[in-house]
């Protein structure tokens, strides 16, 4: 009976576009969905530090090095806000990290592709962060308050990242022959994996329906993917690069581009652990966590030793 | 010999090489907050390196810019001290290397801010706040490690045993420095050597660790005679500008 009232209050909040806050009653599957989504997002941020971090020590100018370092640091910061947002739902960072490290939790599959050249750093900022922004802008108005507020800050920083990526692509595309080839090669490799970031086609997307009802999502995978393609084609043209899709064509009727579907078999393979870098990413996360164990233990032991006199007093 | 160029470039090399080492940790820190903190320190350090490189390029006035100085010189032309090029090792070694440099930098940049060369004084002024924060960070970890668990105590003690032999270079003076000290441009580091030692002795006492007693001090960085670590670091750092020499980034 009481539960029913709580549920009415919850539904009424959603209907009025109000925020749900940590102390409010919420349905268990809403909580679970959020924990899953926010923690996957947090994991994506910190795993995402690895492919980009791969080029920090090789960034080709002092400026590029600082910008990339700051960018990767931002991603870590996003991870931190998101883990904190997830904790307001009654889970802990240790639990979440444990799920990541044991391979139970997912993170964005895009980070299971390797960064082979400097142009990949440009492509990630431009395409991958661009796609992420398209997915995430709507989350600034999502129904769960702490998540929505974290996303406001994250989106601001992500749009800088996208510009940073496009700037790298611009330098390369208008640079020497070798630089332009590097840019084209990166675009060829990142285009379809980026399209996969919007998730499977709507007809096959198991989590979308509730997510839209709960304002955890506001547009479908296919709508977002279409918007991304429409936006990006002009950017590719400006760079003078070729879009690696023979099926791309302007469709006057829908006022958008028709494009070829990504290889969804590859998508499933990467998600289920068989992408080119799944093992490396997980191993790198596990190694840092394990190598940091004695550091965390030392900090805890020191804090305990030096907290006792105060507690006794 | 252009003493001002040589001096500025040394300071720039110290910052660049240390920043490069620190940035190797990004994404691999012992936990997220510490990953962010160390990356911040790396960023500050690269910031100082860039300002100093730019000024060195200007002072040299031979058409090389800051990037050319950072990316187009060979191992033998780098004049950083050996301490900053030492491999990161475990987190205790990274922190210990850092505390030795940070304690020095706080004293050094405070003096350098009084330099008669206005550009150098300005760069130093900006760096003081940053290196003071870096010292708070590294020194608090030295204490935590020393007075934490047996394992962390042993690791930080090992790091001190290993790295102390590279601290002699911090106080070396050659003709360049002596000339510029006379002109009020360079810092007389010998004047604060005992203060630096005392400060670290107090820190090590709090951390319950001990400096190794009879240590032969290594030297060579100023003359471009480095440890074997630097060559690998530079080949990694410089790969793109060397691979595509005509490219702009």
Interface residues (C-beta under 8 A of the other chain):
Chain A: X46 X49 X50 X52 X53 X56 X57 X58 X60 X61 X62 X63 X64 X65 X66 X69 X70 X72 X73 X76 X77 X79 X80 X83 X118 X171 X175 X176 X178 X179 X284 X287 X288 X291 X292 X293 X294 X295 X296 X297 X298 X299 X301 X302 X305
Chain B: X16 X20 X23 X24 X26 X27 X28 X29 X30 X31 X32 X33 X34 X35 X36 X39 X40 X42 X43 X46 X47 X49 X50 X53 X66 X67 X70 X71 X90 X91 X143 X144 X145 X147 X148 X149 X151 X152 X155 X236 X237 X239 X240 X241 X244 X246 X247 X248 X249
